[in-house]
Amino acid sequence: MPLKATLTPSQSRAATHKEGNLLVLAGPGTGKTLVVTHRLMYLMNNGYKPEETVAITFTQRAAQEMLQRLRQLGLKETPLFIGTIHSLGRTLLRQAGITHAVADRQYCLDVLRECYRGDNYREVYDEMIMKRSALAEMGEEIQEIYHCYERLLRERGYLDFEHLLEIPIHMIRAGQIVLSEIREVVVDEFQDVSPLEYEFIKAICSGGARAFVVGDDDQSIYSFRGSAPKVLRRFLEEFQAELVVLEENFRNPSPVYSIASAVVDGIPDRLPKRLKIRNPLKKKVLLVRQPDESTEAAFIASEIKKRLGGTGYHDLSNNRHRCLGDFGILVRIHALAGPIEDALRRAGIPFRSVKMRSPLEYEPVIKALHYLNFIITGEETSLVEIINTPARGIGEASLRRFLQEASARDISLYTLLKEKARQQQSLRQFIETTEQLRSSVMDIHTLLSEVLRCYGLLDHYCPEGVDEPLQYLITLARACRSLPPEIGLLQVKDELSLSRGDDLTAGLPESESVTIMSMHSAKGLQFPVVFIAGLEDGIIPLRLEGKEADEEEERRLLYVAMTRAEEELVLTYADHRLLYGKRRHQSLCPFINLEDQNIEVYQQRKRRQVQGRLF
């Protein structure tokens, strides 16, 4: 299939690159996904076999989008692998015969607490993970804790997230994994790779594969994961790579991009790029000052209603100017979202609030997995987790008594519960449902649907509709329908352990809700209308007690947030804000220049008071 004729010259230059490693510098709205998909098409159309190409994305969401685009372009044979870097590591380990389960964060913390008893165990765990990701030296105490932690994990048949990269790197270097068949490795969002991930990519390419990477140093916003913008220059030097700059921005109106560019212009050592703006809209960026967080939230709600063309969601006409999915409200920290959520509720505007947490941090997902695990495997540790969710009158004391009795009689807890069920209706219903589901032949997706319905989990956790994390679990289970249930469950667990909070943005159809999310979670998304709330010094840049703000990264983060806007950008800030229990006096973010001609300062319209007349 020929390449799409609408590629710009710089996009075409990148997509049809022939010799050597390449860095594609892709600013916001320059069509990087288009370039990556056309690159894969170009390779397939020029003699590359599917098993000779690997495509690495930053999130599962991006991988799914890439697969969908390739199918739309008519490509029938997709590459050997499209997915996240940790998913690729997991695939390589399986091929090498290493089938350990991947432990979630909570399990890892529980293991760490066996090695370290201090109250600050979470901070110790985060430091340990960060040091491994950044390939930094651990102190003697942390090193000792890590050796204990790793030994316990291995003894129990588990790996953690970092092992998925560390072990393949060692095995490739030792010749235990051979990747000579791979001819090209395509990497998206390269500016976000950590030092450990960089070494993994080097190892994958060590068999002679060419590296084709796409990134933007101005969009490097994950230093807490060990990434840094200098990785692009390092790649150019160490891989002796060529550079192609995508030169045209099709997303942002020129005032929006001009304001965003001004935010990052002062950062030193950036790779040079100056984009041509192809969006014809010229609407200025609106800057709005409000007395406090409540009036700020009310302003945002009223502006959304105004643009929708009605007085609330339920009474909008069919001719409204915009749909709910056109609006994205971005915040630096989720503590700012509460007043905005309250204002949207009062205005009758449906919204979803996307939290940047792993799906395995959500109780409904954890409980649903325990139900599936118990039904499929009979594992009684899962039975203990689910027996009183929803409530069945078996509290901690009763459960402890049952466990002691089962142990004394040398029978399983489930066998004992079958006996007790004769006198307790809710327990009897649990046993009957379990036996019925075990005797039925169904795939993992159907089984999950039945579990959520029959045990009352939907009514218990989601009376107003399925939320994003649970919807994500359902989506993963649907993708594993063709597998035997026990294999499907393992695959779902693996995918969940490799998922980030960024992947949970596919819950509601886009047209049905306004989206509230953190600036980090908004990466890779765009909205016709973007509100950035809480644009105040101390929030942007974020200053936490005892920590120095990384102003360069905060500038890049604001740049990313601003460039999500396709048509309108509204910036709001407040003079006073209740934050972390304290009422604070606030001032405008220092990255904003009030004299910039692309900014329109909002003027509150005062109502005219007209004196009434008796007649």
C-alpha positions in Angstrom: 0.0 0.0 0.0 1.4 3.4 -0.9 2.1 6.0 1.8 -0.6 8.5 2.4 -0.3 11.4 0.0 -1.2 13.9 2.7 2.1 13.5 4.7 4.0 16.8 5.0 7.6 16.8 3.6 9.1 16.4 7.0 6.7 13.6 8.0 7.5 11.8 4.7 11.2 12.3 5.3 10.9 10.6 8.6 8.5 7.8 7.6 10.7 6.8 4.6 14.1 7.0 6.3 16.4 4.3 4.9 19.8 4.1 6.5 20.9 4.3 10.2 19.2 5.3 13.4 16.8 8.2 13.5 15.4 10.6 16.0 12.2 12.3 15.0 11.7 15.5 17.0 7.9 15.8 17.2 6.4 18.8 18.9 2.7 18.9 19.9 0.2 18.5 17.0 2.9 17.6 14.5 1.4 14.2 13.6 3.9 11.9 15.4 1.3 9.0 15.6 0.8 9.4 11.8 4.5 9.2 11.3 4.9 6.1 13.4 2.1 4.2 11.8 3.3 5.2 8.3 6.8 4.1 9.3 5.5 0.7 10.1 3.5 0.5 6.8 6.6 1.6 4.9 8.7 -1.2 6.5 6.1 -3.8 5.7 5.7 -2.6 2.2 9.5 -2.8 1.7 10.2 -6.4 2.5 10.2 -6.4 6.4 8.4 -9.3 8.0 6.2 -8.8 11.0 8.7 -10.6 13.2 11.4 -8.2 12.2 9.8 -5.1 13.8 9.0 -4.0 17.3 7.0 -1.0 18.3 7.2 0.4 21.8 4.6 2.8 23.3 4.5 4.7 26.6 1.0 3.4 27.6 -1.3 0.6 26.6 -3.8 3.2 25.5 -1.3 4.5 22.9 -0.6 0.9 21.8 -4.3 0.3 21.2 -4.6 3.5 19.2 -1.7 2.6 17.1 -3.1 -0.9 16.3 -6.4 0.7 15.4 -4.8 3.2 13.0 -2.8 0.5 11.3 -6.0 -1.5 10.7 -7.7 1.6 9.3 -4.8 2.0 6.9 -5.3 -1.5 5.7 -2.2 -3.1 7.2 -3.1 -6.8 7.7 0.3 -8.0 9.2 1.1 -5.9 12.2 4.6 -6.0 13.8 5.9 -8.8 16.0 5.0 -6.6 19.1 3.1 -3.3 19.8 2.9 -2.4 23.4 4.6 -0.8 26.4 8.3 -1.4 27.1 7.5 -3.5 30.3 5.0 -5.6 28.3 7.9 -6.3 25.8 10.1 -7.3 28.7 7.4 -9.6 30.0 7.1 -11.2 26.5 10.8 -11.8 26.3 10.9 -13.5 29.7 8.0 -15.8 28.8 9.8 -16.8 25.6 12.8 -17.6 27.8 10.7 -19.8 30.0 10.5 -17.3 33.0 6.8 -17.3 33.9 6.8 -15.7 37.4 3.7 -13.6 38.2 4.2 -9.8 38.3 3.5 -8.5 41.8 1.4 -5.3 42.2 2.6 -2.4 44.3 0.7 -3.4 47.4 2.2 -6.9 47.4 5.7 -5.5 46.9 5.1 -3.1 49.9 4.0 -6.1 52.0 7.1 -8.0 51.1 9.3 -4.9 51.8 7.8 -4.6 55.3 9.1 -8.1 56.1 12.6 -6.7 55.4 12.1 -3.2 56.9 9.9 -2.3 59.8 10.1 1.5 59.8 7.0 3.6 59.4 8.5 5.3 56.4 8.5 2.0 54.4 6.6 3.6 51.5 9.3 6.2 51.1 12.0 3.5 51.3 10.2 1.5 48.6 9.9 4.5 46.3 13.6 5.4 46.8 14.6 1.8 46.0 12.5 1.7 42.8 13.7 5.2 41.7 17.4 4.2 42.2 16.9 1.1 40.1 15.0 2.9 37.4 17.7 5.7 37.3 20.5 3.1 37.5 21.8 5.1 40.5 23.9 3.8 43.4 21.9 2.6 46.4 23.2 3.4 49.9 24.4 0.5 52.0 21.1 0.3 54.1 18.9 0.4 51.0 21.1 -2.1 49.3 20.7 -4.5 52.2 16.9 -4.0 52.2 16.7 -4.6 48.5 18.6 -7.9 48.6 16.1 -9.2 51.3 13.1 -7.9 49.3 14.3 -9.4 46.0 15.1 -12.8 47.6 11.6 -13.0 49.2 9.9 -12.1 45.9 11.8 -14.7 44.0 11.2 -17.4 46.6 7.4 -16.7 46.3 7.5 -16.8 42.5 7.1 -13.1 41.8 8.8 -10.4 39.9 8.3 -6.6 40.2 8.0 -4.0 37.5 11.7 -3.3 37.2 12.6 -6.9 37.0 10.8 -7.0 33.6 13.6 -4.9 32.2 16.5 -5.8 34.4 16.4 -9.5 33.8 16.1 -9.4 30.0 19.0 -6.9 29.8 21.2 -9.3 31.7 20.0 -12.3 29.6 20.6 -10.5 26.3 24.1 -9.4 27.4 24.8 -13.0 28.5 23.6 -14.4 25.2 20.7 -16.2 26.8 18.2 -14.2 24.8 19.1 -13.7 21.1 17.2 -11.1 19.1 19.1 -11.2 15.7 15.8 -11.5 13.8 14.7 -7.9 14.8 15.7 -5.4 12.2 14.0 -2.2 13.5 12.8 -1.0 16.9 10.3 1.9 16.8 9.9 3.8 20.1 7.2 6.5 20.7 7.5 9.2 23.5 11.2 8.6 23.8 11.7 11.6 26.0 10.0 9.7 28.8 12.3 6.7 28.9 14.2 6.2 32.2 17.9 5.3 32.2 16.9 1.6 32.8 14.5 1.7 29.9 17.2 3.3 27.7 19.6 0.5 28.5 16.8 -2.0 27.7 16.3 -0.4 24.2 20.1 -0.5 23.7 20.1 -4.2 24.6 17.2 -4.9 22.1 19.1 -3.1 19.4 22.4 -4.8 20.2 21.8 -7.6 17.7 21.9 -5.1 14.8 18.5 -3.6 14.9 18.0 0.0 13.7 16.4 2.4 16.2 13.7 4.8 15.1 12.6 6.9 18.0 10.1 9.8 18.3 10.2 12.3 21.1 10.2 16.0 22.2 12.4 17.3 24.9 9.9 20.0 25.7 7.4 17.3 26.7 9.7 15.4 29.2 7.5 15.5 32.4 8.4 12.3 34.3 11.5 13.0 36.3 9.9 11.2 39.2 10.2 8.0 37.1 13.8 8.8 36.2 13.4 10.3 32.8 15.1 13.5 31.6 15.1 15.5 28.3 18.8 15.0 27.9 18.1 11.4 26.8 17.4 12.8 23.3 20.9 14.3 22.9 22.4 11.1 24.5 20.6 9.0 21.8 21.9 11.2 19.0 25.5 10.8 20.2 25.5 7.2 21.3 23.5 5.8 18.4 25.1 8.2 15.9 21.6 9.0 14.8 20.2 11.5 12.2 17.6 14.1 13.2 14.4 15.0 11.4 12.2 17.8 12.9 8.5 17.7 12.2 7.9 21.3 11.4 4.1 21.9 11.3 1.6 22.1 14.2 -1.9 21.2 13.1 -3.5 21.2 16.5 -3.1 24.6 18.3 -4.2 28.0 17.3 -1.3 30.4 17.1 -2.1 32.3 20.3 -2.2 29.1 22.3 1.1 27.8 20.9 2.7 31.2 21.3 1.8 31.4 25.0 3.0 27.7 25.5 6.3 28.3 23.7 7.0 31.4 25.8 6.7 29.2 28.9 9.6 26.8 27.8 11.7 29.3 25.8 13.9 30.1 28.8 14.9 26.5 29.4 18.6 25.9 28.3 19.9 23.1 26.1 16.7 22.5 24.2 16.9 20.9 20.8 16.0 23.7 18.3 12.6 23.8 16.6 10.2 26.5 15.5 6.9 25.2 14.4 4.7 26.6 11.6 1.1 26.8 12.8 -1.5 25.4 10.5 -4.6 25.9 12.7 -6.3 29.0 11.3 -8.1 30.0 14.6 -6.9 33.2 16.2 -8.8 33.3 19.5 -6.7 34.7 22.3 -6.0 32.8 25.5 -8.4 33.9 28.2 -6.8 34.6 31.6 -9.3 34.7 34.5 -8.7 35.9 38.0 -11.3 35.0 40.7 -11.5 35.7 44.5 -11.3 32.0 45.6 -11.6 28.4 44.6 -15.4 28.4 44.8 -15.9 31.3 42.4 -13.2 29.9 40.1 -15.1 26.6 40.0 -18.4 28.3 39.5 -16.9 30.4 36.6 -15.6 27.2 34.9 -19.1 25.5 35.2 -20.9 28.6 33.9 -18.5 28.9 30.9 -19.1 25.3 30.0 -22.9 25.7 30.2 -22.6 28.8 28.0 -20.6 27.0 25.3 -23.0 24.0 25.5 -25.9 26.4 24.7 -28.2 25.5 27.6 -28.8 25.7 31.3 -27.7 22.2 32.1 -27.1 18.8 30.5 -30.7 17.6 30.7 -32.3 20.6 28.9 -29.8 21.2 26.1 -31.3 21.5 22.6 -30.0 19.4 19.8 -28.4 22.5 18.2 -26.0 23.1 21.0 -22.6 24.4 19.9 -20.5 21.8 21.7 -20.8 18.4 23.3 -19.6 17.5 26.8 -16.6 15.6 25.6 -15.2 18.8 24.0 -14.1 20.1 27.5 -11.0 19.1 29.4 -10.3 20.7 32.8 -6.6 20.2 33.8 -5.2 20.6 37.3 -1.6 20.3 38.6 -2.7 18.3 41.7 -6.0 16.4 42.3 -6.5 18.4 45.5 -7.8 21.2 43.2 -10.5 19.1 41.6 -13.0 18.9 44.5 -14.5 22.4 44.2 -14.7 22.0 40.4 -16.5 18.7 40.8 -19.0 20.3 43.2 -19.7 23.2 40.8 -20.3 20.8 37.9 -22.7 18.7 40.0 -24.7 21.8 41.0 -24.8 22.9 37.3 -26.1 19.5 36.2 -23.0 18.8 34.1 -21.9 15.2 33.9 -18.1 14.7 34.4 -15.5 12.1 34.9 -12.5 12.7 37.2 -9.5 10.7 36.0 -7.0 9.8 38.8 -3.4 8.8 37.8 -3.4 5.6 39.8 -2.8 2.0 38.8 -6.0 0.0 38.2 -4.8 -2.4 40.9 -5.1 0.4 43.5 -8.9 0.4 43.1 -10.9 -1.9 45.5 -13.6 -2.9 43.0 -10.9 -4.2 40.6 -9.0 -6.0 43.4 -12.2 -7.7 44.7 -13.4 -8.7 41.2 -10.0 -10.3 40.5 -10.2 -12.2 43.8 -13.7 -13.5 42.9 -12.4 -14.7 39.5 -9.3 -16.3 41.1 -11.4 -18.2 43.7 -13.9 -19.5 41.1 -11.2 -20.6 38.6 -8.5 -21.8 41.0 -10.2 -22.3 44.4 -7.4 -20.4 46.0 -8.6 -19.7 49.6 -6.5 -16.6 50.1 -8.9 -15.0 47.6 -11.9 -16.5 49.5 -10.8 -14.7 52.6 -10.7 -11.4 50.7 -14.2 -11.7 49.2 -16.4 -13.6 51.7 -17.8 -10.4 53.3 -17.8 -8.2 50.2 -20.6 -7.3 49.8 -21.5 -7.7 53.5 -22.7 -11.3 54.4 -22.6 -11.0 58.2 -19.1 -12.5 58.5 -17.0 -10.0 60.3 -13.3 -10.3 61.2 -14.0 -12.1 64.5 -16.3 -14.7 62.7 -13.8 -15.2 59.9 -11.0 -15.8 62.4 -13.2 -18.3 64.2 -14.0 -20.1 61.0 -10.4 -20.3 59.9 -9.4 -21.7 63.3 -12.2 -24.4 63.1 -11.3 -25.3 59.6 -7.6 -25.7 60.5 -8.5 -27.8 63.6 -10.7 -30.1 61.6 -8.2 -30.2 58.7 -10.7 -29.1 56.1 -10.8 -26.2 53.7 -12.5 -22.9 54.7 -14.9 -23.3 51.7 -16.0 -26.8 52.9 -16.7 -25.3 56.4 -18.7 -22.4 54.9 -20.8 -24.9 53.0 -21.8 -26.4 56.3 -22.5 -23.1 57.9 -24.6 -22.0 54.9 -27.5 -24.2 56.0 -28.2 -21.7 58.8 -27.3 -18.4 57.0 -29.2 -17.3 53.8 -26.6 -14.8 52.5 -23.9 -17.4 52.8 -26.1 -20.0 51.2 -26.6 -17.6 48.2 -22.9 -17.1 47.9 -22.2 -20.9 47.8 -25.0 -21.5 45.3 -23.8 -18.8 43.0 -20.2 -20.0 43.2 -21.2 -23.6 42.5 -23.3 -22.5 39.5 -20.5 -20.4 38.0 -18.0 -23.1 38.5 -20.1 -25.7 36.7 -20.8 -23.3 33.7 -18.6 -23.2 30.6 -17.8 -19.6 29.9 -14.9 -17.4 28.8 -13.2 -14.9 31.2 -15.2 -11.9 29.9 -18.5 -13.6 30.4 -17.4 -15.0 33.8 -16.4 -11.5 34.9 -19.8 -10.1 33.8 -21.6 -12.8 35.8 -19.4 -12.2 38.8 -20.1 -8.5 38.8 -23.9 -9.1 38.4 -24.5 -12.2 40.5 -22.5 -11.3 43.6 -23.9 -7.7 43.6 -20.5 -6.1 43.1 -22.0 -3.5 40.6 -24.7 -2.4 43.0 -22.2 -2.4 45.8 -19.4 -0.3 44.1 -21.0 1.4 41.1 -24.7 2.2 41.8 -24.5 5.1 39.3 -22.7 3.2 36.5 -19.4 1.5 35.9 -16.3 3.7 36.6 -13.1 3.9 34.6 -11.0 1.3 36.4 -13.7 -1.4 36.4 -14.5 -0.6 32.7 -10.8 -1.0 32.0 -10.8 -4.5 33.6 -13.9 -5.4 31.5 -12.1 -4.2 28.4 -9.0 -6.3 29.2 -11.2 -9.4 29.9 -13.0 -8.9 26.5 -9.7 -9.0 24.7 -8.9 -12.4 26.4 -12.2 -14.1 25.4 -10.5 -16.6 23.1 -8.3 -18.0 25.9 -9.1 -20.7 28.4 -10.4 -19.0 31.6 -7.3 -19.8 33.7 -5.0 -18.4 31.0 -7.3 -15.5 30.4 -7.2 -14.6 34.1 -3.3 -14.7 34.1 -3.2 -12.5 31.0 -5.7 -9.9 32.5 -3.6 -9.8 35.7 -0.4 -9.3 33.8 -1.9 -6.4 31.7 -3.2 -4.8 34.8 0.1 -4.9 36.5 1.7 -3.3 33.5 -0.9 -0.6 33.2 -0.6 3.0 34.4 -3.2 5.5 35.5 -2.8 7.0 32.0 -4.6 4.0 30.5 -7.8 4.7 32.4 -9.2 7.3 30.0 -11.6 5.2 28.1 -14.4 4.7 30.5 -17.3 6.9 29.1 -17.9 7.7 25.5 -16.1 11.0 24.8 -19.4 12.9 24.1 -21.0 12.0 27.4 -18.9 13.8 30.0 -16.6 16.7 30.8 -13.1 15.4 31.8 -11.2 16.5 34.9 -7.7 15.2 35.0 -4.1 16.0 36.1 -1.8 17.6 33.6 0.3 14.5 33.6 -2.7 12.3 32.7 -3.6 14.7 29.8 -0.4 13.8 28.0 -1.3 12.4 24.6 -4.9 13.8 24.6 -6.4 16.9 23.2 -9.7 18.8 23.6 -11.4 21.6 21.7 -11.7 23.6 24.9 -9.1 23.3 27.7 -9.4 25.0 31.1 -6.3 25.0 33.3 -7.3 25.7 36.9 -5.2 26.8 39.8 -2.6 28.6 37.8 -0.9 30.0 40.8 2.7 30.3 42.2 3.3 27.3 44.5 1.0 25.1 42.4 2.7 25.8 39.1 5.6 25.5 39.8 4.6 23.1 42.6 6.4 23.8 45.8 6.0 21.1 48.5 7.3 21.5 52.0 10.9 20.3 52.3 11.3 20.0 48.5 12.7 22.4 45.9 10.6 22.9 42.8 12.0 21.7 39.5 11.1 24.8 37.6 12.3 23.5 34.2 10.1 20.4 34.5 7.2 22.5 35.8 7.5 24.7 32.7 7.5 21.7 30.4 4.4 20.3 32.2 2.5 23.6 31.7 3.6 23.6 28.1 2.1 20.1 27.7 -1.1 21.1 29.4 -1.5 24.3 27.2 -0.9 22.4 24.0 -3.8 20.1 24.6 -6.1 22.9 23.4 -7.4 22.6 19.8 -9.6 25.7 19.8 -9.8 27.6 23.1 -7.6 27.8 26.2 -8.8 29.3 29.4 -6.4 29.9 32.3 -7.9 30.5 35.8 -6.4 31.5 39.1 -7.6 32.6 42.5 -6.5 35.3 45.0 -7.2 32.9 48.0 -7.4 29.1 48.1 -8.2 26.5 50.7 -5.5 23.9 50.2 -4.4 21.1 52.6 -6.6 22.6 55.3 -5.2 26.1 55.2 -6.5 29.2 53.6 -3.7 30.8 51.6 -3.1 34.0 49.7 -2.2 33.2 46.1 -0.6 35.0 43.2 -0.4 34.3 39.5 2.0 31.6 38.2 5.3 33.3 37.4 5.5 31.6 34.0 2.7 33.8 32.7 3.5 37.2 31.1 0.5 39.5 31.5 1.8 41.8 28.8 1.7 39.1 26.2 -0.5 40.2 23.3 -1.9 36.7 22.9 -3.6 36.9 26.4 -7.0 38.5 27.0 -7.5 39.3 30.6 -11.1 38.6 31.6 -13.1 41.5 32.9 -16.0 40.6 35.2 -19.2 42.2 33.8 -21.2 44.0 36.5 -25.0 43.9 36.4 -26.6 47.3 36.0 -28.9 48.1 38.9 -32.2 49.6 37.6 -34.4 51.3 40.1 -37.9 49.8 40.1 -41.1 51.8 39.7 -44.4 51.4 41.3 -46.4 52.0 38.1 
